[in-house]
Amino acid sequence: MPRWKPDAKQRLVVAALSLFTEQGYDATTVAEIAERAGLTRSTFFRHFGDKREILAAGQTTLSRLLVEGIEGAPAGATPLQAVAAGLERASGAMTSFNRELSPLLRAAIEANEELQHRDALKIIGLAAAMTEALIQRGIAEATAHVATEIGVLAFKRGFARWTDPAHDHDPGELATHTRAALAELTTAVTELR
């Protein structure tokens, strides 16, 4: 077996999530994850510091994409338009691999309190990155926080719809779902007054 297969990280993520779902997070070892992926422990540690990092595998990339989209929004964009640009950038980078992993990831998180906590921290990290990007655009802090929370909720709702098994025949693009969720939430906000 070649030492450096190009899909090693993805294989490790799939193996880990499968094992977390089958036997539980706490009962799963790094050696088992590497073996299931057909790789070595040293290959695992080239990609991840420990098994907890599996859940955060895409967080840095997702944060970067959201921020890039916000930064790239036109100069006169409203806070929600800037957030929409971030959602478009991040959603456009999601592939069928992300969609297919979703049920495994959801099952693993729901079965373990530590993973639930890490998932919540992941969302907080994404929100912090988006808020900072909005503040850098000159948006007032309170407004940036509100726009970010709406954006995070739109992403979560859009992702949930995209990964819903009811859409297996034609899930469409994630961006379509996040756009629709953001539009719904924007309408809901106007109804709060």
N, C-alpha and C positions, 0 to 999 in steps of 0.2 A: 504494500500500500504506500503511495507517495506520501511524503511528510507534509506537504503544503497544498492540500486541496483547496481550491478557491472558495468553497462553500463551507469551510470548517466551522466558522462562527454560527452560521445558520443551522448547521447540523447539531451543534452543541445546544443551541436554544431549543430546537425541536425535541431533542433527547431529554433535556432537563425538564421541560414542561410536561412531556409525556410521563416521565417518572414521577414528577411531583403529583400529577393527577392520579396515577396508578397506585402509588404506595405512600404518598404524602411527602411534603417538603422535608420535614425533619428526618425521615427515614432514608432519604436519598443522599448518596455520597457523590463526591466529585469523581471518584473512580468509576462508579456506575454510570454517571453521565457520559464520561469519556468513552467507556466501553460501548454503551448504547449507540453513540455517534460514530463508532468505528475509529476512534482517535485515541491518543495517549493523554495521560494526566498532564504532561508537560505542554501539550497542545492546548488543553483546557486553560492552563495558567498563562499562556501567551495571549489569550483573549479576555479572560476574566480573572479578577483577584480571588473570588470565591463564588459559591453558588448563588449568593444573594444578588450579585451583580447581573445575573441573567435577566432579572426583571427590569433592570435599568439599562439594558443593552441599547435601546434606541433613544433613551431620554436625551442624551447630549445632542444627537442628530436632530431630534424633533424640536428641541429648544432652539437650536441654531436655525433651522428652517423657519420657524415661527418668527424669530427675530429678523431674519433676512427679509421676509415678506413685509413685516412692519416697516423696517428701514427703507425698503424699496417702494413703499406707497408714495403716490404723488404728494408734493409739498402741501397742497391745500386739502388733503384728505382729512375727513373728520376722524375722531378716535375709532369709531366703529368701522369706518372704511379702511383704516390702517390695520385693524384687527382682521378684517375680511381678507386683506392682502396676505397677512400672515397665515391665515387658515388655508387660503388657496395654495400658497407655497408648500406648506406642510402636507396638505391633503394630496397634492399632486405627486409627492414623493412616495406615497404609500402604494404598495404593490399587493398582488394577490397573496404573496407570502404573509404579509401582515394580517390580511383577512383570514387566511386559513389558520393562523396561530391563535386567533382570538378565542375560540372556544377552550383551547387548552390553557391559555393564560387566565381566562376568567375562572375556570374550574380550580386551577392551582391557587389563585388568590382567595377565592371564596372558602377554600378548605383550610386556610392557615392565617392566624391572627397576625403573625409577623409580616407576612406578605401583604396583608391588607394595609398594615401600617406603612410599609415601604411604597405601596401603590399610592397612598394618600400623600406621602412626601414627594413622590414623583410629580403629582399634579401641582403641588405647592411650588415645586421648582420650575415647572413650565409657566405657571402664572407669574412668578417673580421675574423670569426672563422677559415675558411679554410686557409686564408693567414697566420694567426698566427701559425697554425699547420705546415705549410710548412716552415716558418721561423725557427721554433723550430727544424726542421730537418736539418737546415744548408743551406737552399735555400736562395739565395740573395733576398732581398726585392722586387726589380723590377720583377724578374723572378717569385717569389711567387704570386705577384699580377696578372701577365699575366696568369699564370697557373690557378689561382682561377677564373678569369673571363671566361676563356674557360670552366672550370668545371661547373660554375653556368649556363652558356649558354647551355651547354650540358644537364644539369639536367632539365632546363626549357623546352628545345626542346623535350627531351625524355618524360617528364611528359605530355606535350601537345599531343604528339602522342599516349601515353598510354591511355589518357582520351578522345581521339577523338571518337565521336560516330560511326565513320566509322569502328572502331575496336570492336564494341560491341559483335560481334559473337565470337571473340577470341582475346582479348586484349594482351594476353601473359603476361610476367613479365615486370615490369617497368625497371629492370636492362638491359633487352635486348634492350629496346629503348634508355636508357641513354648510353649504350656501343656504339650503332650505331651512336648516335648523337656526341659522343666524337670522334669517328673515322672520321666522316665527317668533324668536325671542325679541327681536327689535320691535315687532308689533306688540308683543306682550308688555314691553316696557312702556310703550306709549299709553297703554290701557291702565297703567298704575296711577296716573294722575287723577 
